[in-house]
Amino acid sequence: MEPRADIFITIIEMIENVGFPIFISLFLLHRMEAKLNAVVQAVNQLTAVLTQKNH
C-alpha cells in the first residue's frame, strides 16, 4: 500500500473514532505549532540583534 493511502486511511479512522470537529482541531493545532516555532525563532533572533546593538 502507498504511504499516501496509509495516511488517508489513518485520517478516516481518526475522524470515525474522535469525530470531525476534534480531528479538525488537532489538525489546526499541528499546523499552528510550526508557525509558533517560526515566531519564537524570529523573536530570539530579534533579541540577539537588539542585544548586540546595545553593547
CHARMM-style PDB file with segment names, atoms N, HN, CA, C and O in Angstrom:
ATOM      1  N   MET     1       0.839  -1.182   0.000  1.00  0.00      PROA
ATOM      2  CA  MET     1       0.000   0.000   0.000  1.00  0.00      PROA
ATOM      3  C   MET     1       0.885   1.246   0.000  1.00  0.00      PROA
ATOM      4  O   MET     1       1.930   1.264   0.650  1.00  0.00      PROA
ATOM      5  N   GLU     2       0.476   2.271  -0.716  1.00  0.00      PROA
ATOM      6  HN  GLU     2      -0.373   2.256  -1.244  1.00  0.00      PROA
ATOM      7  CA  GLU     2       1.237   3.513  -0.798  1.00  0.00      PROA
ATOM      8  C   GLU     2       1.211   4.260   0.533  1.00  0.00      PROA
ATOM      9  O   GLU     2       0.256   4.139   1.301  1.00  0.00      PROA
ATOM     10  N   PRO     3       2.264   5.032   0.803  1.00  0.00      PROA
ATOM     11  CA  PRO     3       2.261   5.828   2.041  1.00  0.00      PROA
ATOM     12  C   PRO     3       1.106   6.814   2.097  1.00  0.00      PROA
ATOM     13  O   PRO     3       0.547   7.047   3.169  1.00  0.00      PROA
ATOM     14  N   ARG     4       0.738   7.395   0.964  1.00  0.00      PROA
ATOM     15  HN  ARG     4       1.192   7.205   0.093  1.00  0.00      PROA
ATOM     16  CA  ARG     4      -0.387   8.333   0.946  1.00  0.00      PROA
ATOM     17  C   ARG     4      -1.691   7.634   1.304  1.00  0.00      PROA
ATOM     18  O   ARG     4      -2.535   8.201   1.998  1.00  0.00      PROA
ATOM     19  N   ALA     5      -1.853   6.426   0.840  1.00  0.00      PROA
ATOM     20  HN  ALA     5      -1.168   5.965   0.277  1.00  0.00      PROA
ATOM     21  CA  ALA     5      -3.067   5.672   1.154  1.00  0.00      PROA
ATOM     22  C   ALA     5      -3.127   5.377   2.650  1.00  0.00      PROA
ATOM     23  O   ALA     5      -4.193   5.441   3.262  1.00  0.00      PROA
ATOM     24  N   ASP     6      -1.977   5.055   3.230  1.00  0.00      PROA
ATOM     25  HN  ASP     6      -1.110   5.003   2.733  1.00  0.00      PROA
ATOM     26  CA  ASP     6      -1.920   4.801   4.675  1.00  0.00      PROA
ATOM     27  C   ASP     6      -2.326   6.049   5.459  1.00  0.00      PROA
ATOM     28  O   ASP     6      -3.070   5.959   6.436  1.00  0.00      PROA
ATOM     29  N   ILE     7      -1.838   7.206   5.031  1.00  0.00      PROA
ATOM     30  HN  ILE     7      -1.234   7.280   4.237  1.00  0.00      PROA
ATOM     31  CA  ILE     7      -2.186   8.460   5.708  1.00  0.00      PROA
ATOM     32  C   ILE     7      -3.679   8.718   5.578  1.00  0.00      PROA
ATOM     33  O   ILE     7      -4.332   9.104   6.548  1.00  0.00      PROA
ATOM     34  N   PHE     8      -4.217   8.506   4.390  1.00  0.00      PROA
ATOM     35  HN  PHE     8      -3.687   8.192   3.603  1.00  0.00      PROA
ATOM     36  CA  PHE     8      -5.646   8.731   4.167  1.00  0.00      PROA
ATOM     37  C   PHE     8      -6.487   7.808   5.044  1.00  0.00      PROA
ATOM     38  O   PHE     8      -7.477   8.239   5.636  1.00  0.00      PROA
ATOM     39  N   ILE     9      -6.096   6.552   5.125  1.00  0.00      PROA
ATOM     40  HN  ILE     9      -5.292   6.202   4.644  1.00  0.00      PROA
ATOM     41  CA  ILE     9      -6.825   5.581   5.957  1.00  0.00      PROA
ATOM     42  C   ILE     9      -6.737   5.992   7.429  1.00  0.00      PROA
ATOM     43  O   ILE     9      -7.725   5.904   8.157  1.00  0.00      PROA
ATOM     44  N   THR    10      -5.552   6.443   7.868  1.00  0.00      PROA
ATOM     45  HN  THR    10      -4.749   6.515   7.277  1.00  0.00      PROA
ATOM     46  CA  THR    10      -5.388   6.891   9.250  1.00  0.00      PROA
ATOM     47  C   THR    10      -6.284   8.084   9.541  1.00  0.00      PROA
ATOM     48  O   THR    10      -6.900   8.152  10.604  1.00  0.00      PROA
ATOM     49  N   ILE    11      -6.364   9.027   8.601  1.00  0.00      PROA
ATOM     50  HN  ILE    11      -5.864   8.971   7.737  1.00  0.00      PROA
ATOM     51  CA  ILE    11      -7.221  10.202   8.780  1.00  0.00      PROA
ATOM     52  C   ILE    11      -8.684   9.786   8.895  1.00  0.00      PROA
ATOM     53  O   ILE    11      -9.397  10.276   9.770  1.00  0.00      PROA
ATOM     54  N   ILE    12      -9.129   8.905   8.038  1.00  0.00      PROA
ATOM     55  HN  ILE    12      -8.550   8.507   7.327  1.00  0.00      PROA
ATOM     56  CA  ILE    12     -10.518   8.431   8.074  1.00  0.00      PROA
ATOM     57  C   ILE    12     -10.800   7.739   9.408  1.00  0.00      PROA
ATOM     58  O   ILE    12     -11.854   7.945  10.009  1.00  0.00      PROA
ATOM     59  N   GLU    13      -9.852   6.915   9.868  1.00  0.00      PROA
ATOM     60  HN  GLU    13      -8.995   6.747   9.379  1.00  0.00      PROA
ATOM     61  CA  GLU    13     -10.045   6.230  11.152  1.00  0.00      PROA
ATOM     62  C   GLU    13     -10.114   7.219  12.309  1.00  0.00      PROA
ATOM     63  O   GLU    13     -10.906   7.039  13.233  1.00  0.00      PROA
ATOM     64  N   MET    14      -9.283   8.269  12.262  1.00  0.00      PROA
ATOM     65  HN  MET    14      -8.639   8.416  11.511  1.00  0.00      PROA
ATOM     66  CA  MET    14      -9.336   9.283  13.324  1.00  0.00      PROA
ATOM     67  C   MET    14     -10.683   9.984  13.334  1.00  0.00      PROA
ATOM     68  O   MET    14     -11.262  10.208  14.398  1.00  0.00      PROA
ATOM     69  N   ILE    15     -11.186  10.334  12.152  1.00  0.00      PROA
ATOM     70  HN  ILE    15     -10.716  10.152  11.289  1.00  0.00      PROA
ATOM     71  CA  ILE    15     -12.492  11.002  12.070  1.00  0.00      PROA
ATOM     72  C   ILE    15     -13.583  10.094  12.623  1.00  0.00      PROA
ATOM     73  O   ILE    15     -14.477  10.552  13.335  1.00  0.00      PROA
ATOM     74  N   GLU    16     -13.509   8.807  12.296  1.00  0.00      PROA
ATOM     75  HN  GLU    16     -12.783   8.435  11.718  1.00  0.00      PROA
ATOM     76  CA  GLU    16     -14.507   7.868  12.797  1.00  0.00      PROA
ATOM     77  C   GLU    16     -14.421   7.723  14.316  1.00  0.00      PROA
ATOM     78  O   GLU    16     -15.444   7.621  14.994  1.00  0.00      PROA
ATOM     79  N   ASN    17     -13.197   7.715  14.846  1.00  0.00      PROA
ATOM     80  HN  ASN    17     -12.367   7.798  14.295  1.00  0.00      PROA
ATOM     81  CA  ASN    17     -13.002   7.458  16.275  1.00  0.00      PROA
ATOM     82  C   ASN    17     -13.257   8.681  17.145  1.00  0.00      PROA
ATOM     83  O   ASN    17     -13.887   8.559  18.196  1.00  0.00      PROA
ATOM     84  N   VAL    18     -12.787   9.852  16.738  1.00  0.00      PROA
ATOM     85  HN  VAL    18     -12.276   9.951  15.884  1.00  0.00      PROA
ATOM     86  CA  VAL    18     -12.867  11.020  17.607  1.00  0.00      PROA
ATOM     87  C   VAL    18     -13.846  12.077  17.115  1.00  0.00      PROA
ATOM     88  O   VAL    18     -14.165  13.011  17.852  1.00  0.00      PROA
ATOM     89  N   GLY    19     -14.310  11.950  15.924  1.00  0.00      PROA
ATOM     90  HN  GLY    19     -14.051  11.192  15.326  1.00  0.00      PROA
ATOM     91  CA  GLY    19     -15.253  12.920  15.398  1.00  0.00      PROA
ATOM     92  C   GLY    19     -14.559  13.999  14.590  1.00  0.00      PROA
ATOM     93  O   GLY    19     -13.391  14.320  14.809  1.00  0.00      PROA
ATOM     94  N   PHE    20     -15.304  14.542  13.660  1.00  0.00      PROA
ATOM     95  HN  PHE    20     -16.253  14.281  13.483  1.00  0.00      PROA
ATOM     96  CA  PHE    20     -14.755  15.528  12.742  1.00  0.00      PROA
ATOM     97  C   PHE    20     -14.276  16.798  13.438  1.00  0.00      PROA
ATOM     98  O   PHE    20     -13.174  17.256  13.133  1.00  0.00      PROA
ATOM     99  N   PRO    21     -15.037  17.391  14.353  1.00  0.00      PROA
ATOM    100  CA  PRO    21     -14.556  18.629  14.991  1.00  0.00      PROA
ATOM    101  C   PRO    21     -13.248  18.445  15.760  1.00  0.00      PROA
ATOM    102  O   PRO    21     -12.383  19.320  15.729  1.00  0.00      PROA
ATOM    103  N   ILE    22     -13.102  17.329  16.438  1.00  0.00      PROA
ATOM    104  HN  ILE    22     -13.804  16.618  16.463  1.00  0.00      PROA
ATOM    105  CA  ILE    22     -11.872  17.081  17.182  1.00  0.00      PROA
ATOM    106  C   ILE    22     -10.714  16.868  16.211  1.00  0.00      PROA
ATOM    107  O   ILE    22      -9.608  17.351  16.452  1.00  0.00      PROA
ATOM    108  N   PHE    23     -10.957  16.153  15.125  1.00  0.00      PROA
ATOM    109  HN  PHE    23     -11.855  15.760  14.929  1.00  0.00      PROA
ATOM    110  CA  PHE    23      -9.908  15.947  14.126  1.00  0.00      PROA
ATOM    111  C   PHE    23      -9.438  17.280  13.548  1.00  0.00      PROA
ATOM    112  O   PHE    23      -8.235  17.511  13.425  1.00  0.00      PROA
ATOM    113  N   ILE    24     -10.370  18.151  13.195  1.00  0.00      PROA
ATOM    114  HN  ILE    24     -11.347  17.963  13.295  1.00  0.00      PROA
ATOM    115  CA  ILE    24     -10.013  19.456  12.643  1.00  0.00      PROA
ATOM    116  C   ILE    24      -9.233  20.268  13.675  1.00  0.00      PROA
ATOM    117  O   ILE    24      -8.261  20.936  13.323  1.00  0.00      PROA
ATOM    118  N   SER    25      -9.640  20.220  14.928  1.00  0.00      PROA
ATOM    119  HN  SER    25     -10.430  19.677  15.214  1.00  0.00      PROA
ATOM    120  CA  SER    25      -8.919  20.936  15.989  1.00  0.00      PROA
ATOM    121  C   SER    25      -7.479  20.442  16.100  1.00  0.00      PROA
ATOM    122  O   SER    25      -6.556  21.250  16.199  1.00  0.00      PROA
ATOM    123  N   LEU    26      -7.282  19.142  16.084  1.00  0.00      PROA
ATOM    124  HN  LEU    26      -8.032  18.486  16.003  1.00  0.00      PROA
ATOM    125  CA  LEU    26      -5.936  18.577  16.162  1.00  0.00      PROA
ATOM    126  C   LEU    26      -5.107  18.964  14.946  1.00  0.00      PROA
ATOM    127  O   LEU    26      -3.925  19.286  15.069  1.00  0.00      PROA
ATOM    128  N   PHE    27      -5.726  18.931  13.779  1.00  0.00      PROA
ATOM    129  HN  PHE    27      -6.686  18.669  13.679  1.00  0.00      PROA
ATOM    130  CA  PHE    27      -5.028  19.304  12.545  1.00  0.00      PROA
ATOM    131  C   PHE    27      -4.577  20.762  12.594  1.00  0.00      PROA
ATOM    132  O   PHE    27      -3.439  21.076  12.244  1.00  0.00      PROA
ATOM    133  N   LEU    28      -5.461  21.644  13.025  1.00  0.00      PROA
ATOM    134  HN  LEU    28      -6.385  21.389  13.309  1.00  0.00      PROA
ATOM    135  CA  LEU    28      -5.121  23.065  13.092  1.00  0.00      PROA
ATOM    136  C   LEU    28      -4.070  23.337  14.158  1.00  0.00      PROA
ATOM    137  O   LEU    28      -3.193  24.176  13.953  1.00  0.00      PROA
ATOM    138  N   LEU    29      -4.138  22.649  15.290  1.00  0.00      PROA
ATOM    139  HN  LEU    29      -4.850  21.967  15.457  1.00  0.00      PROA
ATOM    140  CA  LEU    29      -3.114  22.800  16.321  1.00  0.00      PROA
ATOM    141  C   LEU    29      -1.750  22.360  15.805  1.00  0.00      PROA
ATOM    142  O   LEU    29      -0.735  22.989  16.103  1.00  0.00      PROA
ATOM    143  N   HSD    30      -1.730  21.297  15.044  1.00  0.00      PROA
ATOM    144  HN  HSD    30      -2.554  20.786  14.802  1.00  0.00      PROA
ATOM    145  CA  HSD    30      -0.471  20.805  14.471  1.00  0.00      PROA
ATOM    146  C   HSD    30       0.123  21.834  13.507  1.00  0.00      PROA
ATOM    147  O   HSD    30       1.329  22.078  13.525  1.00  0.00      PROA
ATOM    148  N   ARG    31      -0.714  22.431  12.674  1.00  0.00      PROA
ATOM    149  HN  ARG    31      -1.694  22.233  12.659  1.00  0.00      PROA
ATOM    150  CA  ARG    31      -0.236  23.456  11.728  1.00  0.00      PROA
ATOM    151  C   ARG    31       0.218  24.703  12.474  1.00  0.00      PROA
ATOM    152  O   ARG    31       1.217  25.320  12.102  1.00  0.00      PROA
ATOM    153  N   MET    32      -0.498  25.073  13.510  1.00  0.00      PROA
ATOM    154  HN  MET    32      -1.309  24.572  13.813  1.00  0.00      PROA
ATOM    155  CA  MET    32      -0.169  26.288  14.254  1.00  0.00      PROA
ATOM    156  C   MET    32       1.151  26.123  15.009  1.00  0.00      PROA
ATOM    157  O   MET    32       1.872  27.100  15.213  1.00  0.00      PROA
ATOM    158  N   GLU    33       1.471  24.903  15.423  1.00  0.00      PROA
ATOM    159  HN  GLU    33       0.885  24.110  15.258  1.00  0.00      PROA
ATOM    160  CA  GLU    33       2.711  24.663  16.153  1.00  0.00      PROA
ATOM    161  C   GLU    33       3.923  25.056  15.311  1.00  0.00      PROA
ATOM    162  O   GLU    33       4.856  25.674  15.824  1.00  0.00      PROA
ATOM    163  N   ALA    34       3.918  24.710  14.041  1.00  0.00      PROA
ATOM    164  HN  ALA    34       3.160  24.208  13.625  1.00  0.00      PROA
ATOM    165  CA  ALA    34       5.035  25.071  13.162  1.00  0.00      PROA
ATOM    166  C   ALA    34       5.153  26.585  13.024  1.00  0.00      PROA
ATOM    167  O   ALA    34       6.259  27.126  13.020  1.00  0.00      PROA
ATOM    168  N   LYS    35       4.036  27.255  12.912  1.00  0.00      PROA
ATOM    169  HN  LYS    35       3.138  26.815  12.914  1.00  0.00      PROA
ATOM    170  CA  LYS    35       4.056  28.717  12.788  1.00  0.00      PROA
ATOM    171  C   LYS    35       4.539  29.369  14.086  1.00  0.00      PROA
ATOM    172  O   LYS    35       5.268  30.360  14.046  1.00  0.00      PROA
ATOM    173  N   LEU    36       4.141  28.827  15.224  1.00  0.00      PROA
ATOM    174  HN  LEU    36       3.548  28.023  15.257  1.00  0.00      PROA
ATOM    175  CA  LEU    36       4.593  29.359  16.505  1.00  0.00      PROA
ATOM    176  C   LEU    36       6.098  29.158  16.683  1.00  0.00      PROA
ATOM    177  O   LEU    36       6.778  30.025  17.233  1.00  0.00      PROA
ATOM    178  N   ASN    37       6.610  28.038  16.229  1.00  0.00      PROA
ATOM    179  HN  ASN    37       6.057  27.334  15.782  1.00  0.00      PROA
ATOM    180  CA  ASN    37       8.047  27.807  16.305  1.00  0.00      PROA
ATOM    181  C   ASN    37       8.797  28.846  15.473  1.00  0.00      PROA
ATOM    182  O   ASN    37       9.860  29.313  15.882  1.00  0.00      PROA
ATOM    183  N   ALA    38       8.259  29.209  14.319  1.00  0.00      PROA
ATOM    184  HN  ALA    38       7.395  28.830  13.986  1.00  0.00      PROA
ATOM    185  CA  ALA    38       8.885  30.235  13.482  1.00  0.00      PROA
ATOM    186  C   ALA    38       8.847  31.594  14.178  1.00  0.00      PROA
ATOM    187  O   ALA    38       9.809  32.357  14.097  1.00  0.00      PROA
ATOM    188  N   VAL    39       7.752  31.898  14.854  1.00  0.00      PROA
ATOM    189  HN  VAL    39       6.970  31.278  14.919  1.00  0.00      PROA
ATOM    190  CA  VAL    39       7.646  33.167  15.585  1.00  0.00      PROA
ATOM    191  C   VAL    39       8.647  33.202  16.734  1.00  0.00      PROA
ATOM    192  O   VAL    39       9.299  34.225  16.944  1.00  0.00      PROA
ATOM    193  N   VAL    40       8.780  32.128  17.469  1.00  0.00      PROA
ATOM    194  HN  VAL    40       8.250  31.297  17.299  1.00  0.00      PROA
ATOM    195  CA  VAL    40       9.736  32.058  18.577  1.00  0.00      PROA
ATOM    196  C   VAL    40      11.157  32.258  18.056  1.00  0.00      PROA
ATOM    197  O   VAL    40      11.945  32.985  18.661  1.00  0.00      PROA
ATOM    198  N   GLN    41      11.481  31.623  16.950  1.00  0.00      PROA
ATOM    199  HN  GLN    41      10.840  31.033  16.458  1.00  0.00      PROA
ATOM    200  CA  GLN    41      12.809  31.772  16.362  1.00  0.00      PROA
ATOM    201  C   GLN    41      13.056  33.220  15.946  1.00  0.00      PROA
ATOM    202  O   GLN    41      14.148  33.742  16.170  1.00  0.00      PROA
ATOM    203  N   ALA    42      12.066  33.878  15.347  1.00  0.00      PROA
ATOM    204  HN  ALA    42      11.179  33.454  15.165  1.00  0.00      PROA
ATOM    205  CA  ALA    42      12.208  35.271  14.937  1.00  0.00      PROA
ATOM    206  C   ALA    42      12.401  36.189  16.142  1.00  0.00      PROA
ATOM    207  O   ALA    42      13.204  37.121  16.091  1.00  0.00      PROA
ATOM    208  N   VAL    43      11.677  35.932  17.209  1.00  0.00      PROA
ATOM    209  HN  VAL    43      11.025  35.175  17.250  1.00  0.00      PROA
ATOM    210  CA  VAL    43      11.819  36.746  18.421  1.00  0.00      PROA
ATOM    211  C   VAL    43      13.216  36.549  19.019  1.00  0.00      PROA
ATOM    212  O   VAL    43      13.843  37.507  19.471  1.00  0.00      PROA
ATOM    213  N   ASN    44      13.690  35.325  19.019  1.00  0.00      PROA
ATOM    214  HN  ASN    44      13.180  34.547  18.652  1.00  0.00      PROA
ATOM    215  CA  ASN    44      15.037  35.071  19.534  1.00  0.00      PROA
ATOM    216  C   ASN    44      16.100  35.787  18.702  1.00  0.00      PROA
ATOM    217  O   ASN    44      17.049  36.343  19.254  1.00  0.00      PROA
ATOM    218  N   GLN    45      15.946  35.778  17.384  1.00  0.00      PROA
ATOM    219  HN  GLN    45      15.174  35.326  16.935  1.00  0.00      PROA
ATOM    220  CA  GLN    45      16.887  36.479  16.517  1.00  0.00      PROA
ATOM    221  C   GLN    45      16.820  37.982  16.752  1.00  0.00      PROA
ATOM    222  O   GLN    45      17.852  38.653  16.791  1.00  0.00      PROA
ATOM    223  N   LEU    46      15.635  38.501  16.905  1.00  0.00      PROA
ATOM    224  HN  LEU    46      14.797  37.956  16.873  1.00  0.00      PROA
ATOM    225  CA  LEU    46      15.468  39.925  17.171  1.00  0.00      PROA
ATOM    226  C   LEU    46      16.117  40.305  18.500  1.00  0.00      PROA
ATOM    227  O   LEU    46      16.768  41.344  18.600  1.00  0.00      PROA
ATOM    228  N   THR    47      15.942  39.474  19.505  1.00  0.00      PROA
ATOM    229  HN  THR    47      15.413  38.629  19.424  1.00  0.00      PROA
ATOM    230  CA  THR    47      16.560  39.722  20.802  1.00  0.00      PROA
ATOM    231  C   THR    47      18.080  39.756  20.674  1.00  0.00      PROA
ATOM    232  O   THR    47      18.737  40.615  21.261  1.00  0.00      PROA
ATOM    233  N   ALA    48      18.633  38.827  19.910  1.00  0.00      PROA
ATOM    234  HN  ALA    48      18.100  38.129  19.433  1.00  0.00      PROA
ATOM    235  CA  ALA    48      20.088  38.780  19.723  1.00  0.00      PROA
ATOM    236  C   ALA    48      20.580  40.040  19.015  1.00  0.00      PROA
ATOM    237  O   ALA    48      21.603  40.605  19.401  1.00  0.00      PROA
ATOM    238  N   VAL    49      19.872  40.481  17.998  1.00  0.00      PROA
ATOM    239  HN  VAL    49      19.041  40.022  17.684  1.00  0.00      PROA
ATOM    240  CA  VAL    49      20.269  41.687  17.270  1.00  0.00      PROA
ATOM    241  C   VAL    49      20.189  42.915  18.178  1.00  0.00      PROA
ATOM    242  O   VAL    49      21.095  43.748  18.175  1.00  0.00      PROA
ATOM    243  N   LEU    50      19.132  43.026  18.935  1.00  0.00      PROA
ATOM    244  HN  LEU    50      18.396  42.349  18.937  1.00  0.00      PROA
ATOM    245  CA  LEU    50      18.984  44.174  19.837  1.00  0.00      PROA
ATOM    246  C   LEU    50      20.041  44.164  20.934  1.00  0.00      PROA
ATOM    247  O   LEU    50      20.530  45.218  21.339  1.00  0.00      PROA
ATOM    248  N   THR    51      20.389  42.991  21.409  1.00  0.00      PROA
ATOM    249  HN  THR    51      19.991  42.134  21.080  1.00  0.00      PROA
ATOM    250  CA  THR    51      21.429  42.878  22.434  1.00  0.00      PROA
ATOM    251  C   THR    51      22.775  43.322  21.879  1.00  0.00      PROA
ATOM    252  O   THR    51      23.529  44.013  22.565  1.00  0.00      PROA
ATOM    253  N   GLN    52      23.087  42.932  20.641  1.00  0.00      PROA
ATOM    254  HN  GLN    52      22.475  42.371  20.084  1.00  0.00      PROA
ATOM    255  CA  GLN    52      24.334  43.341  20.018  1.00  0.00      PROA
ATOM    256  C   GLN    52      24.394  44.844  19.811  1.00  0.00      PROA
ATOM    257  O   GLN    52      25.450  45.449  19.994  1.00  0.00      PROA
ATOM    258  N   LYS    53      23.300  45.446  19.440  1.00  0.00      PROA
ATOM    259  HN  LYS    53      22.442  44.954  19.291  1.00  0.00      PROA
ATOM    260  CA  LYS    53      23.279  46.883  19.179  1.00  0.00      PROA
ATOM    261  C   LYS    53      23.392  47.692  20.464  1.00  0.00      PROA
ATOM    262  O   LYS    53      23.888  48.818  20.433  1.00  0.00      PROA
ATOM    263  N   ASN    54      22.950  47.156  21.575  1.00  0.00      PROA
ATOM    264  HN  ASN    54      22.547  46.241  21.600  1.00  0.00      PROA
ATOM    265  CA  ASN    54      23.009  47.859  22.849  1.00  0.00      PROA
ATOM    266  C   ASN    54      24.358  47.753  23.528  1.00  0.00      PROA
ATOM    267  O   ASN    54      24.615  48.463  24.500  1.00  0.00      PROA
ATOM    268  N   HSD    55      25.225  46.880  23.037  1.00  0.00      PROA
ATOM    269  HN  HSD    55      25.016  46.303  22.247  1.00  0.00      PROA
ATOM    270  CA  HSD    55      26.545  46.734  23.673  1.00  0.00      PROA
ATOM    271  C   HSD    55      27.562  47.485  22.918  1.00  0.00      PROA
ATOM    272  OT1 HSD    55      28.734  47.486  23.294  1.00  0.00      PROA
TER     273      HSD     55
END
